[in-house]
Amino acid sequence: MKFLAFAFALALTGCAVMPNDISPEIAHMSHAAQHFGATATNFGVNIAQLTARWNLPHNFHVEVSEGIALDRHYSYGDMQGCGELQGPREEFTAKIGYTFHAIRRI
């Protein structure tokens, strides 16, 4: 959250670091096998997060997310976590990607 607050503060000053989009999101992370078949555990992590996206030249983009795990906190021996991720509730994600655009025919 500190990074996104910093980016928002820079945006108010008109700095070029301003992302193209800022979105509130709910994300779920798990393995598909955790929800189907004999290995189904329904164990994953649900995250409420804020995502900033920068659209770069040549269809590339960068996304940075900061959020909080909504799942129950657990302690198992020396391990602690929320959902399937170990550690504190705070969750950080960074992505670099490429966007493919569909060809439109008139």
NORBEL-V508541 format. One record per residue. N is the residue number from 1. SS is DSSP state (~ for helix, > for strand, _ for the rest). PHI is phi as a letter, one per 20 degrees, with the letter a starting at -180 (* if undefined). D_FIRST is the distance of its C-alpha to the first C-alpha in Angstrom with 1 decimal. Layout:
[[N;SS;PHI;D_FIRST] [N;SS;PHI;D_FIRST]]
This chain:
[[1;_;*;0.0] [2;~;f;3.8] [3;~;f;5.4] [4;~;f;5.2] [5;~;f;6.1] [6;~;f;8.5] [7;~;f;9.8] [8;~;f;10.4] [9;~;f;12.2] [10;~;f;14.2] [11;~;f;15.1] [12;~;f;16.6] [13;_;e;18.8] [14;_;n;20.0] [15;_;f;18.7] [16;_;f;19.5] [17;_;f;16.1] [18;_;g;15.3] [19;_;f;14.7] [20;_;f;17.5] [21;>;b;15.6] [22;>;c;12.4] [23;>;c;12.9] [24;>;f;11.9] [25;>;b;13.5] [26;>;d;15.0] [27;>;c;15.8] [28;>;c;18.6] [29;>;c;19.3] [30;_;a;22.8] [31;_;d;26.1] [32;~;g;28.6] [33;~;f;31.3] [34;~;f;29.4] [35;_;d;30.4] [36;_;c;33.9] [37;~;m;37.2] [38;~;f;38.3] [39;~;e;35.0] [40;_;f;33.0] [41;_;c;30.6] [42;_;l;28.0] [43;_;d;25.4] [44;_;a;22.0] [45;>;c;18.4] [46;>;d;16.8] [47;>;c;13.1] [48;>;e;11.5] [49;>;b;8.8] [50;>;d;7.9] [51;>;d;9.8] [52;>;d;10.8] [53;>;c;14.4] [54;>;d;16.8] [55;>;e;20.5] [56;_;d;22.5] [57;~;f;26.3] [58;~;m;28.6] [59;~;m;26.5] [60;>;e;23.7] [61;>;b;20.0] [62;>;c;16.7] [63;>;c;13.7] [64;>;c;10.2] [65;>;c;8.3] [66;>;c;5.3] [67;>;b;7.0] [68;>;c;9.3] [69;>;f;13.0] [70;_;e;15.4] [71;_;f;18.4] [72;_;f;20.5] [73;>;f;19.8] [74;>;c;22.8] [75;>;c;24.6] [76;>;c;27.4] [77;_;m;29.1] [78;_;e;26.8] [79;>;e;24.2] [80;>;c;21.4] [81;>;a;18.9] [82;>;c;17.8] [83;_;m;19.7] [84;_;e;20.9] [85;>;e;18.2] [86;>;e;18.9] [87;_;o;16.5] [88;_;f;13.9] [89;_;f;12.2] [90;>;f;8.8] [91;>;c;9.4] [92;>;c;8.8] [93;>;c;11.3] [94;>;c;12.9] [95;>;c;16.2] [96;>;c;19.1] [97;>;b;21.7] [98;>;c;24.9] [99;_;d;25.9] [100;_;e;29.5] [101;_;d;31.1] [102;_;f;34.0] [103;_;e;37.4] [104;_;e;38.6] [105;_;d;42.3] [106;_;d;44.1]]
